[in-house]
Amino acid sequence: MAFARTVLPATLLSLALTGVPAAAPAALPASDAAAAAAAPYDGQVRHESALFSVKAPGNAAAQEFTVEGTRLSRVSVWLGSAAATGTVTAQVRRVRSDAGSTIASATVDLAALGGAGAGWVEFPLGDAEVTAGGTYHLFVQATTAEAGPVAWYGTRQAVPGSLTSWNYDRAYWGGWHADDSARLAFHVNPAGGGRCGETEPCYVPSSALAARTAGLLTNGVATEAVLPSFAVAASYVDGSNVLRLPSGRWRYLPAGAAESAVVEAGDAGALAQVEESRAWLAGGRVPGSGAEQRAAVQRALLSMRALLKPNGAFAAGWSPPWEYSWPRDGAFAAAAFAVTGHDEEAYRILEYDARTQRADGTWEARTKLDGSGPPDGRKWQLDGNGWVPWATWQWYRAAPAAGREERLRGLYPMVRAAADFAARSLGPDGLPPASPDYWELDTSTANIGTAAPLLAGLNASADLAARLGADGDAERWAAASRRLSAGIAAAFAPLGYQRTVDGEHGRDSAVAFMAPPFNTAPPGLGEALDSTHRALLLPNGGLSPGNDPDFSWGSYAWTASTSFFALAWAGTGERAKAGRVLDWVLSKRNGLGELPETVNGAGLPSSVAPLGWTDALVVLTAAALQGSPQPTPPAPGPAPAGR
């Protein structure tokens, strides 16, 4: 897929503060005034602006309210904080300015909320007794040693039924000041839709917004992204893509729907979806050593399934720049589905590849998910001619024996066209022409990110041809494989399998493509893997895709590139090294357990989560480390004498 540069979104909300009252609001319409007089008001949700600083010792705020009930269990307040540490206290007072009149109080820690951020914050108050119809004051004040503001948000629009808000600004007002033009955003005893995470976001740390998406909901046809602002304090119902919200209710994508719904826990439709996805998992296997690793692999499989469309298109991720199907990403997903015994999903991806293959045997860099063609003029990429036959071979080796030959024959025209183009593309030096690699950047000379996958694909194609009795095809592709292997040994091996044969573009994580389960490891590959890993290692513990002096990836580690080494070391018997890398990748899952595309310099998930390619790599690595490594397409023996 595209290793697109990460664009960080703007902060969730502005933290500009105001302590100066706005002009007096217009009088309420008679109907609204009557409603205000008739109904006690226990909270309002408008939060267009940061109304008052609540940072001690010079600032606080309060909002009058009344309640119909006699018990008070919690309040919810919309806060924005530029401070990452400190505390915020909410009190329910009978007398606004008298701390001694407090009947309930709760304090939350900003660091425990994730640091600086914004959104709804709940304050548990226990079970305080109140008088029905009585007037109380919700008082909020923050304490922090940081310079950044902490603000209580609200609205300056007319809010029927609300009472006076109060601003304590010692420097400006000299104390408390009634503000009839402002109403602070809060809930009293929030329930159902009033709980955060349903229609409104819970408090979201600014750091979480480095990622565009946090998870996925799916009904098998449609897919919906879970935004980071709605993932806080949520979790998936185990074995499913049904989300358990902070309120205890569930969010899921009902059958036939294009948008999610919030339902009570145990809702029949949602529960049926949970049971179906658990049955799907049980129909294959979930590799992994230990409960934590198995849970991560289970989540990766479910996310891959959510990214797979009914027609076989496999989306890289679920945000507009990623909502396309790359042959490369789909090949890894097909291999992962195959190794876990989810044969139908693996074969569906390969059938999609067969339908979208171009007449000359190549593929577009990516296609729209409906299969109608490329979304733009991005240059096609030759590595697909290696990845797709390799994935077909991996599927075939893992597929149930019954009907396997017949289904392979259905895919074979695709394999033949791909392998023939790959063979024809090799130059006198045995290498393929320059082509955009998995960086999706062109090079002026042959690159290892294309050459290594083509070698895997030619070996896979030759073996498949032999199994079907197509001896002429097998011999032709074996000969091409020998030429390519010799070319790689002559041009890339002396450079430690750097990115390009001219040696001018640095190290490349694609060195891992020379290892199993792609290719039989050539002599000296172990040192090349070690030296490349050292060269690409970032302070956050992950890897940059490469260190091309003409292009910088900055401080961002790419989970796919990092995972290449876990899989390669697992395939070459370096289990301890593979395990350490896999542990790092899994440590960067977000709060929902999803694997992100990148990890920023601060070590936080960024870009999109999940990324299907990384999901597939984690599944493949976990299987290999558990003792079920994927086979490697056999390299052909020496050419017959006289040739």
C-alpha positions as CSV (number, residue, x, y, z in Angstrom):
1,M,0.0,0.0,0.0
2,A,1.0,3.6,0.0
3,F,3.5,4.5,2.7
4,A,1.9,7.9,2.7
5,R,3.4,10.7,4.8
6,T,1.4,11.1,8.0
7,V,-0.7,14.3,8.3
8,L,-1.5,15.0,11.9
9,P,-5.1,16.3,12.4
10,A,-5.7,19.6,14.2
11,T,-6.4,19.4,17.9
12,L,-9.9,18.4,18.7
13,L,-11.0,21.7,20.1
14,S,-9.6,25.2,20.5
15,L,-8.4,26.0,24.0
16,A,-8.8,29.7,23.7
17,L,-10.2,31.1,26.9
18,T,-12.4,34.1,27.7
19,G,-13.1,35.7,31.0
20,V,-14.9,38.7,29.6
21,P,-18.7,38.5,29.4
22,A,-20.3,38.7,26.0
23,A,-23.2,41.0,25.2
24,A,-26.5,40.2,27.0
25,P,-28.5,37.5,25.1
26,A,-31.8,38.3,23.4
27,A,-34.9,37.5,25.5
28,L,-36.2,34.0,25.2
29,P,-39.3,33.4,23.0
30,A,-42.4,33.1,25.1
31,S,-42.7,29.3,24.4
32,D,-39.1,28.7,25.5
33,A,-39.6,30.9,28.6
34,A,-42.7,28.9,29.5
35,A,-40.8,25.7,29.1
36,A,-38.0,27.0,31.2
37,A,-40.4,27.9,34.0
38,A,-42.2,24.5,33.8
39,A,-39.3,22.1,33.8
40,P,-36.3,21.9,36.1
41,Y,-33.0,21.7,34.1
42,D,-30.4,19.1,34.9
43,G,-27.8,19.6,32.2
44,Q,-27.1,20.8,28.7
45,V,-24.7,19.6,26.0
46,R,-23.8,22.5,23.9
47,H,-20.0,23.1,23.9
48,E,-19.1,25.5,21.1
49,S,-16.4,27.4,23.0
50,A,-14.2,27.4,26.0
51,L,-16.1,29.7,28.3
52,F,-14.2,29.9,31.5
53,S,-10.8,29.0,32.8
54,V,-11.1,26.8,35.9
55,K,-7.4,26.8,36.8
56,A,-6.7,27.4,40.5
57,P,-6.0,29.6,42.4
58,G,-7.4,32.5,40.4
59,N,-10.1,30.8,38.4
60,A,-13.1,28.5,38.8
61,A,-16.7,28.2,37.4
62,A,-20.1,27.1,38.6
63,Q,-23.4,26.4,37.0
64,E,-26.7,26.4,38.8
65,F,-29.1,23.5,38.2
66,T,-32.1,21.8,39.7
67,V,-33.0,18.1,39.8
68,E,-36.2,16.1,39.9
69,G,-34.8,13.1,41.7
70,T,-33.5,12.7,45.2
71,R,-30.1,10.9,44.4
72,L,-27.0,12.1,42.7
73,S,-24.5,9.6,41.4
74,R,-22.3,11.4,38.9
75,V,-21.9,14.5,36.8
76,S,-20.3,14.9,33.4
77,V,-18.5,18.1,32.3
78,W,-17.0,19.1,28.9
79,L,-13.4,20.1,29.6
80,G,-10.5,21.1,27.5
81,S,-7.0,21.0,29.0
82,A,-3.7,22.2,27.6
83,A,-2.1,20.8,30.8
84,A,-1.1,17.2,30.8
85,T,-0.8,16.8,34.6
86,G,-2.7,18.0,37.6
87,T,-6.2,17.4,38.9
88,V,-9.7,18.6,38.2
89,T,-12.3,18.7,41.0
90,A,-16.1,18.8,40.6
91,Q,-18.3,19.6,43.6
92,V,-22.0,19.9,44.1
93,R,-22.6,22.7,46.5
94,R,-25.7,24.2,48.1
95,V,-24.0,27.6,48.2
96,R,-21.8,28.4,45.3
97,S,-19.1,30.3,47.1
98,D,-19.1,28.1,50.2
99,A,-16.9,25.0,50.1
100,G,-18.5,23.9,53.4
101,S,-21.8,23.5,51.7
102,T,-20.4,20.7,49.4
103,I,-22.7,17.6,49.4
104,A,-20.7,15.6,46.9
105,S,-17.2,15.9,45.4
106,A,-14.9,14.0,43.0
107,T,-11.4,14.6,41.6
108,V,-9.9,13.2,38.4
109,D,-6.3,13.1,37.5
110,L,-5.3,14.6,34.1
111,A,-2.4,12.2,33.5
112,A,-4.8,9.3,34.2
113,L,-7.1,10.8,31.5
114,G,-4.2,10.6,29.0
115,G,-2.8,14.1,29.5
116,A,-3.8,17.2,27.5
117,G,-7.0,16.9,25.6
118,A,-10.7,17.6,25.5
119,G,-14.1,16.1,25.8
120,W,-16.6,14.8,28.4
121,V,-15.2,13.9,31.8
122,E,-17.3,12.0,34.3
123,F,-17.0,12.6,38.0
124,P,-18.4,9.8,40.1
125,L,-20.1,11.2,43.2
126,G,-21.2,8.1,45.0
127,D,-24.8,8.2,46.1
128,A,-25.5,11.7,47.4
129,E,-28.9,12.7,48.7
130,V,-30.5,15.8,47.1
131,T,-33.8,17.6,47.4
132,A,-36.1,17.2,44.4
133,G,-36.7,20.7,42.9
134,G,-33.8,22.2,44.9
135,T,-31.2,24.5,43.4
136,Y,-27.6,23.4,43.5
137,H,-24.3,24.6,42.0
138,L,-21.9,22.5,40.1
139,F,-18.5,23.9,40.9
140,V,-15.3,23.0,38.9
141,Q,-11.7,23.9,39.6
142,A,-8.4,22.6,38.3
143,T,-5.0,22.5,40.0
144,T,-1.9,22.1,37.8
145,A,1.7,23.3,37.9
146,E,1.7,23.7,34.1
147,A,1.2,26.9,32.3
148,G,-1.4,25.6,29.9
149,P,-5.1,26.5,30.5
150,V,-7.9,24.2,31.7
151,A,-11.3,25.3,30.4
152,W,-14.9,24.5,30.9
153,Y,-16.7,24.6,27.6
154,G,-20.3,25.6,26.9
155,T,-22.4,27.9,24.8
156,R,-23.5,31.5,24.6
157,Q,-26.7,30.4,22.8
158,A,-30.0,30.6,24.6
159,V,-30.6,27.3,26.5
160,P,-34.3,26.9,27.6
161,G,-34.6,25.8,31.2
162,S,-31.0,26.5,32.2
163,L,-30.1,28.7,35.2
164,T,-27.2,31.2,35.8
165,S,-23.6,30.3,35.2
166,W,-20.9,31.8,37.4
167,N,-17.3,32.8,36.6
168,Y,-14.7,33.1,39.3
169,D,-11.9,35.3,38.0
170,R,-10.1,36.9,40.8
171,A,-7.9,39.1,38.6
172,Y,-10.6,40.3,36.3
173,W,-13.8,40.4,38.5
174,G,-12.3,40.3,41.9
175,G,-14.2,37.2,42.7
176,W,-17.5,35.6,41.5
177,H,-19.5,37.1,38.6
178,A,-22.9,36.0,37.3
179,D,-22.9,35.5,33.6
180,D,-26.4,35.2,32.0
181,S,-24.9,35.1,28.5
182,A,-23.1,31.8,29.0
183,R,-24.2,28.3,29.8
184,L,-21.7,25.6,30.8
185,A,-21.8,22.1,29.2
186,F,-22.6,19.5,31.8
187,H,-24.9,16.5,32.6
188,V,-26.3,15.4,35.9
189,N,-26.8,11.7,36.4
190,P,-26.0,11.0,32.7
191,A,-27.6,7.8,31.4
192,G,-28.0,6.2,28.0
193,G,-27.2,8.6,25.2
194,G,-26.1,11.1,27.8
195,R,-23.0,9.0,28.6
196,C,-19.9,9.9,26.6
197,G,-18.8,7.6,23.7
198,E,-22.3,7.4,22.2
199,T,-23.2,10.7,20.5
200,E,-20.5,12.7,22.1
201,P,-16.8,11.8,22.6
202,C,-15.3,11.1,26.0
203,Y,-12.3,13.1,27.0
204,V,-9.7,12.4,24.3
205,P,-6.0,13.0,24.9
206,S,-4.5,15.2,22.1
207,S,-1.9,12.5,21.6
208,A,-4.6,10.0,20.5
209,L,-5.5,12.3,17.6
210,A,-2.3,11.4,15.9
211,A,-4.3,8.5,14.5
212,R,-7.1,9.1,12.1
213,T,-9.0,5.9,12.9
214,A,-8.9,3.7,16.0
215,G,-10.9,0.5,15.0
216,L,-13.5,-1.0,12.8
217,L,-17.2,-2.0,12.9
218,T,-18.5,-4.3,10.2
219,N,-21.5,-6.3,9.2
220,G,-19.7,-8.3,6.5
221,V,-20.7,-5.9,3.8
222,A,-20.3,-2.4,5.1
223,T,-17.4,-1.1,7.2
224,E,-17.3,1.9,9.5
225,A,-14.3,3.4,11.2
226,V,-14.3,4.0,15.0
227,L,-12.8,7.4,15.4
228,P,-10.2,8.0,18.2
229,S,-12.6,10.4,19.9
230,F,-15.1,7.6,20.4
231,A,-12.7,4.9,21.3
232,V,-11.7,6.2,24.7
233,A,-12.6,3.8,27.5
234,A,-14.4,1.5,24.9
235,S,-13.5,-2.1,24.2
236,Y,-14.5,-4.8,21.8
237,V,-16.8,-7.5,22.9
238,D,-14.4,-10.4,22.9
239,G,-14.1,-12.2,19.6
240,S,-16.1,-9.5,17.6
241,N,-16.2,-6.1,16.0
242,V,-19.0,-5.0,18.4
243,L,-17.9,-2.2,20.6
244,R,-18.6,-2.0,24.3
245,L,-19.1,1.7,25.2
246,P,-18.2,3.4,28.5
247,S,-21.9,3.5,29.3
248,G,-22.1,-0.3,29.1
249,R,-24.1,-0.2,26.0
250,W,-22.9,-1.6,22.6
251,R,-22.2,0.0,19.3
252,Y,-22.4,-2.2,16.2
253,L,-23.1,-2.1,12.5
254,P,-26.4,-3.9,12.0
255,A,-27.0,-6.3,9.1
256,G,-27.9,-4.3,6.0
257,A,-27.0,-1.0,7.6
258,A,-24.4,1.6,6.5
259,E,-24.2,3.4,9.8
260,S,-23.7,2.0,13.3
261,A,-26.3,1.9,16.0
262,V,-26.1,2.0,19.8
263,V,-28.0,-0.7,21.6
264,E,-28.4,-2.2,25.0
265,A,-25.8,-4.8,25.9
266,G,-26.9,-8.2,24.8
267,D,-29.1,-6.8,22.0
268,A,-30.2,-9.8,19.8
269,G,-28.8,-8.4,16.5
270,A,-25.5,-7.4,18.0
271,L,-25.3,-10.7,19.9
272,A,-25.9,-12.7,16.7
273,Q,-23.0,-10.8,15.1
274,V,-20.7,-11.6,18.1
275,E,-21.6,-15.3,17.9
276,E,-21.1,-15.3,14.1
277,S,-17.6,-13.8,14.3
278,R,-16.6,-16.1,17.2
279,A,-17.7,-19.1,15.1
280,W,-15.6,-17.8,12.2
281,L,-12.6,-17.6,14.4
282,A,-13.2,-21.1,15.6
283,G,-13.5,-22.3,12.0
284,G,-9.7,-21.7,11.7
285,R,-7.0,-21.2,14.2
286,V,-5.6,-18.3,16.1
287,P,-1.8,-18.7,16.5
288,G,0.2,-17.1,19.3
289,S,2.3,-17.9,22.3
290,G,0.4,-16.9,25.4
291,A,-3.0,-15.3,26.0
292,E,-1.8,-11.8,25.2
293,Q,-0.3,-12.7,21.8
294,R,-3.3,-14.8,20.9
295,A,-5.6,-11.9,21.7
296,A,-3.5,-9.6,19.5
297,V,-3.6,-12.1,16.6
298,Q,-7.4,-12.6,17.1
299,R,-7.9,-8.9,16.8
300,A,-5.7,-8.8,13.7
301,L,-7.7,-11.5,12.0
302,L,-11.0,-9.8,12.8
303,S,-9.7,-6.5,11.5
304,M,-8.5,-8.1,8.3
305,R,-11.9,-9.7,7.9
306,A,-13.5,-6.2,8.4
307,L,-11.2,-4.8,5.7
308,L,-12.1,-7.6,3.2
309,K,-15.1,-6.8,1.0
310,P,-17.5,-9.4,-0.4
311,N,-16.0,-9.1,-3.9
312,G,-12.5,-9.9,-2.6
313,A,-11.1,-6.3,-2.5
314,F,-8.9,-5.9,0.5
315,A,-8.8,-2.3,1.9
316,A,-5.4,-1.2,3.3
317,G,-7.2,0.7,6.0
318,W,-10.5,2.5,6.6
319,S,-9.8,6.2,6.0
320,P,-10.1,7.8,2.6
321,P,-6.4,7.7,1.5
322,W,-6.3,4.0,2.5
323,E,-9.7,2.8,1.2
324,Y,-8.3,1.1,-1.8
325,S,-7.1,-2.4,-2.6
326,W,-3.3,-2.9,-3.2
327,P,-2.2,-6.2,-4.7
328,R,0.6,-6.3,-2.2
329,D,-1.5,-5.8,0.9
330,G,-4.1,-8.3,-0.4
331,A,-1.3,-10.9,-1.0
332,F,-0.2,-10.8,2.6
333,A,-3.7,-11.0,3.8
334,A,-4.4,-14.0,1.6
335,A,-1.3,-15.7,3.0
336,A,-2.4,-15.0,6.6
337,F,-5.9,-16.2,6.1
338,A,-4.5,-19.3,4.4
339,V,-2.1,-20.1,7.3
340,T,-5.0,-19.8,9.9
341,G,-7.3,-22.0,7.9
342,H,-9.6,-19.3,6.6
343,D,-9.6,-20.6,3.1
344,E,-12.6,-18.9,1.7
345,E,-11.3,-15.4,2.6
346,A,-7.8,-16.2,1.1
347,Y,-9.3,-17.5,-2.1
348,R,-11.7,-14.6,-2.4
349,I,-8.7,-12.1,-2.5
350,L,-7.0,-14.1,-5.2
351,E,-10.1,-14.2,-7.3
352,Y,-10.3,-10.5,-7.0
353,D,-6.7,-10.3,-8.2
354,A,-7.6,-12.4,-11.2
355,R,-10.5,-10.1,-12.1
356,T,-8.5,-6.9,-11.8
357,Q,-5.3,-8.1,-13.5
358,R,-4.5,-6.0,-16.5
359,A,-4.4,-7.5,-20.0
360,D,-0.6,-7.5,-20.0
361,G,-0.4,-9.5,-16.8
362,T,0.4,-6.6,-14.4
363,W,-1.7,-4.8,-11.9
364,E,-2.5,-1.2,-11.1
365,A,-0.8,0.1,-8.0
366,R,-4.2,0.1,-6.4
367,T,-7.9,-0.2,-7.3
368,K,-11.2,1.2,-6.0
369,L,-12.9,-1.3,-3.7
370,D,-15.6,-2.0,-6.3
371,G,-13.0,-3.2,-8.7
372,S,-13.8,-0.6,-11.3
373,G,-10.2,0.5,-11.7
374,P,-7.6,2.8,-10.3
375,P,-8.6,5.9,-8.4
376,D,-5.9,8.1,-10.1
377,G,-2.9,8.0,-12.4
378,R,-0.5,6.6,-9.8
379,K,2.1,4.5,-11.7
380,W,1.7,0.8,-11.6
381,Q,4.1,-1.3,-9.6
382,L,5.8,-4.4,-10.8
383,D,6.2,-6.1,-7.4
384,G,2.6,-7.3,-7.6
385,N,3.7,-9.8,-10.2
386,G,5.7,-11.4,-7.5
387,W,3.4,-11.0,-4.5
388,V,0.2,-12.4,-6.1
389,P,1.8,-15.7,-7.4
390,W,3.5,-16.1,-4.0
391,A,0.2,-15.6,-2.2
392,T,-1.4,-18.1,-4.6
393,W,1.2,-20.7,-3.8
394,Q,0.8,-20.0,-0.1
395,W,-3.0,-20.5,-0.4
396,Y,-2.5,-23.7,-2.4
397,R,-0.2,-25.2,0.1
398,A,-2.6,-24.6,3.0
399,A,-5.9,-25.2,1.2
400,P,-8.0,-28.3,1.9
401,A,-7.1,-31.0,-0.6
402,A,-10.7,-31.5,-1.8
403,G,-11.2,-29.4,-4.9
404,R,-7.8,-27.7,-4.5
405,E,-6.5,-28.6,-7.9
406,E,-9.7,-27.4,-9.7
407,R,-9.6,-24.1,-7.9
408,L,-6.0,-23.6,-8.7
409,R,-6.8,-24.2,-12.4
410,G,-9.2,-21.3,-12.0
411,L,-6.4,-19.0,-10.9
412,Y,-3.7,-20.4,-13.1
413,P,-4.3,-18.0,-16.1
414,M,-3.6,-15.2,-13.7
415,V,-0.4,-16.8,-12.5
416,R,0.8,-17.5,-16.0
417,A,0.2,-14.0,-17.2
418,A,2.0,-12.5,-14.1
419,A,4.9,-14.9,-14.3
420,D,5.4,-14.5,-18.0
421,F,5.5,-10.7,-17.7
422,A,7.9,-10.9,-14.8
423,A,10.2,-13.2,-16.8
424,R,10.1,-10.9,-19.9
425,S,10.9,-7.9,-17.8
426,L,14.3,-9.2,-16.8
427,G,17.2,-7.4,-18.5
428,P,20.6,-8.8,-19.7
429,D,21.9,-8.5,-16.1
430,G,19.0,-10.7,-14.9
431,L,17.3,-7.8,-13.0
432,P,13.9,-6.2,-13.4
433,P,13.6,-2.6,-14.6
434,A,13.3,0.3,-12.3
435,S,9.8,0.4,-10.8
436,P,8.1,2.1,-7.9
437,D,8.6,-0.2,-4.9
438,Y,6.5,-0.6,-1.7
439,W,7.6,2.9,-0.8
440,E,5.5,3.9,-3.9
441,L,8.4,6.0,-5.0
442,D,10.2,5.4,-8.3
443,T,13.9,4.6,-8.5
444,S,16.2,5.1,-11.4
445,T,17.7,1.6,-11.1
446,A,16.5,-1.8,-10.1
447,N,15.4,-2.0,-6.4
448,I,15.4,-4.9,-3.9
449,G,11.7,-4.1,-3.0
450,T,10.8,-5.3,-6.6
451,A,13.5,-7.9,-7.3
452,A,13.0,-10.0,-4.2
453,P,9.2,-10.4,-4.6
454,L,9.6,-11.2,-8.3
455,L,12.0,-14.0,-7.3
456,A,9.5,-15.4,-4.8
457,G,6.8,-15.1,-7.4
458,L,8.7,-16.9,-10.2
459,N,9.6,-19.7,-7.8
460,A,6.0,-20.0,-6.7
461,S,4.7,-20.0,-10.3
462,A,7.2,-22.6,-11.4
463,D,6.2,-24.9,-8.6
464,L,2.5,-24.4,-9.2
465,A,3.0,-25.1,-12.9
466,A,4.8,-28.3,-12.2
467,R,2.0,-29.4,-9.9
468,L,-0.5,-28.9,-12.7
469,G,1.7,-30.7,-15.2
470,A,2.5,-27.5,-17.2
471,D,6.1,-28.5,-17.6
472,G,6.9,-25.9,-20.3
473,D,5.7,-23.1,-18.0
474,A,7.6,-24.5,-15.1
475,E,10.8,-24.8,-17.0
476,R,10.5,-21.3,-18.5
477,W,9.9,-19.7,-15.1
478,A,12.6,-21.7,-13.4
479,A,15.0,-20.4,-16.0
480,A,13.9,-16.8,-15.3
481,S,14.3,-17.5,-11.6
482,R,17.9,-18.6,-12.0
483,R,18.7,-15.5,-14.0
484,L,17.1,-13.2,-11.4
485,S,18.7,-15.0,-8.5
486,A,22.1,-14.7,-10.2
487,G,21.5,-11.0,-10.9
488,I,20.5,-10.3,-7.3
489,A,23.6,-12.2,-6.0
490,A,25.9,-10.2,-8.3
491,A,24.3,-6.7,-7.8
492,F,22.5,-6.6,-4.5
493,A,24.4,-9.1,-2.2
494,P,27.7,-7.2,-2.2
495,L,25.9,-4.1,-1.1
496,G,24.1,-5.9,1.8
497,Y,20.9,-5.8,-0.2
498,Q,20.6,-2.1,-0.1
499,R,17.6,-0.4,-1.8
500,T,19.1,0.0,-5.3
501,V,21.9,-1.6,-7.3
502,D,23.7,1.7,-7.6
503,G,24.2,1.8,-3.8
504,E,23.1,5.4,-3.7
505,H,19.8,5.0,-1.9
506,G,20.7,3.5,1.4
507,R,19.4,0.5,3.4
508,D,15.9,-0.9,2.9
509,S,13.7,-3.0,5.1
510,A,12.9,-5.0,2.0
511,V,16.1,-6.9,2.6
512,A,13.7,-9.1,4.6
513,F,12.0,-10.2,1.4
514,M,15.1,-12.3,0.7
515,A,14.3,-14.5,3.7
516,P,11.6,-17.2,4.2
517,P,8.7,-17.4,3.7
518,F,9.5,-15.5,0.5
519,N,12.8,-16.8,-0.6
520,T,15.4,-19.4,0.6
521,A,17.9,-17.2,2.5
522,P,21.1,-16.8,0.5
523,P,24.5,-16.9,2.0
524,G,25.3,-13.7,4.0
525,L,21.7,-12.7,4.5
526,G,21.9,-12.9,8.3
527,E,24.5,-10.2,8.5
528,A,22.6,-8.1,6.0
529,L,19.5,-8.4,8.2
530,D,21.4,-7.5,11.3
531,S,23.2,-4.5,9.8
532,T,20.1,-3.1,8.1
533,H,18.1,-3.4,11.3
534,R,20.8,-1.5,13.1
535,A,20.8,1.2,10.4
536,L,17.1,1.7,10.4
537,L,16.4,1.5,14.1
538,L,14.8,4.6,15.5
539,P,14.8,5.9,19.1
540,N,11.2,4.8,19.6
541,G,12.2,1.2,19.0
542,G,10.7,0.7,15.6
543,L,12.2,0.9,12.1
544,S,12.1,3.4,9.3
545,P,11.4,1.8,5.9
546,G,14.8,2.9,4.7
547,N,17.5,5.6,5.1
548,D,17.6,6.9,1.5
549,P,19.6,10.1,1.7
550,D,17.3,11.7,-0.8
551,F,14.1,11.0,1.2
552,S,13.5,11.2,4.9
553,W,10.8,9.3,6.9
554,G,11.5,11.5,9.9
555,S,10.9,10.1,13.3
556,Y,8.1,7.8,12.3
557,A,8.5,4.0,12.6
558,W,6.5,1.9,10.2
559,T,4.9,-1.2,11.8
560,A,5.0,-3.1,8.5
561,S,8.7,-2.5,7.9
562,T,9.4,-3.4,11.5
563,S,7.4,-6.5,11.2
564,F,9.3,-7.6,8.1
565,F,12.2,-8.4,10.4
566,A,10.2,-10.3,12.9
567,L,8.9,-12.6,10.1
568,A,12.3,-12.9,8.4
569,W,14.1,-13.8,11.7
570,A,11.4,-16.3,12.5
571,G,11.9,-17.8,9.1
572,T,15.7,-18.0,9.5
573,G,15.6,-19.5,13.0
574,E,16.4,-16.4,14.9
575,R,13.5,-16.8,17.2
576,A,14.7,-14.6,20.1
577,K,15.3,-11.7,17.7
578,A,11.9,-12.3,16.0
579,G,10.2,-12.4,19.4
580,R,11.6,-9.1,20.5
581,V,10.5,-7.3,17.4
582,L,7.1,-8.8,17.6
583,D,6.8,-7.8,21.2
584,W,7.6,-4.2,20.2
585,V,5.0,-4.2,17.5
586,L,2.3,-5.6,19.8
587,S,3.2,-3.0,22.4
588,K,2.1,-0.3,20.0
589,R,-1.5,-1.4,19.7
590,N,-4.0,1.3,20.6
591,G,-6.6,1.1,23.4
592,L,-8.8,-1.1,21.3
593,G,-5.9,-3.5,20.5
594,E,-5.5,-2.4,16.9
595,L,-2.2,-2.2,15.1
596,P,-1.4,1.2,13.7
597,E,0.4,2.0,10.4
598,T,3.0,4.2,12.1
599,V,4.4,5.0,15.5
600,N,5.5,8.6,16.0
601,G,8.6,9.9,17.7
602,A,6.8,9.9,21.0
603,G,6.1,6.2,20.7
604,L,2.4,6.7,20.1
605,P,0.2,5.1,17.4
606,S,-0.4,7.4,14.5
607,S,-1.8,7.4,10.9
608,V,-4.6,4.7,10.7
609,A,-5.4,1.8,12.9
610,P,-5.8,-1.0,12.0
611,L,-3.5,-1.4,9.0
612,G,-4.2,-4.6,7.2
613,W,-0.7,-5.2,6.0
614,T,0.7,-5.1,9.6
615,D,-2.2,-7.3,10.8
616,A,-1.2,-10.0,8.2
617,L,2.5,-9.8,9.1
618,V,1.7,-10.3,12.8
619,V,-0.5,-13.3,12.1
620,L,2.2,-14.8,9.9
621,T,5.0,-14.2,12.4
622,A,3.0,-15.5,15.4
623,A,2.3,-18.7,13.4
624,A,5.9,-19.1,12.5
625,L,7.1,-18.6,16.1
626,Q,4.5,-21.1,17.3
627,G,6.1,-23.8,15.2
628,S,4.0,-23.5,12.1
629,P,6.1,-21.5,9.7
630,Q,4.8,-20.8,6.2
631,P,6.6,-22.8,3.6
632,T,9.0,-21.1,1.1
633,P,8.6,-21.6,-2.6
634,P,11.4,-23.9,-3.7
635,A,14.2,-22.5,-5.8
636,P,14.9,-24.4,-9.0
637,G,18.0,-26.6,-9.2
638,P,20.8,-26.0,-11.6
639,A,19.9,-25.7,-15.2
640,P,20.2,-28.9,-17.2
641,A,23.6,-29.5,-18.8
642,G,24.0,-27.8,-22.2
643,R,21.7,-24.9,-21.5
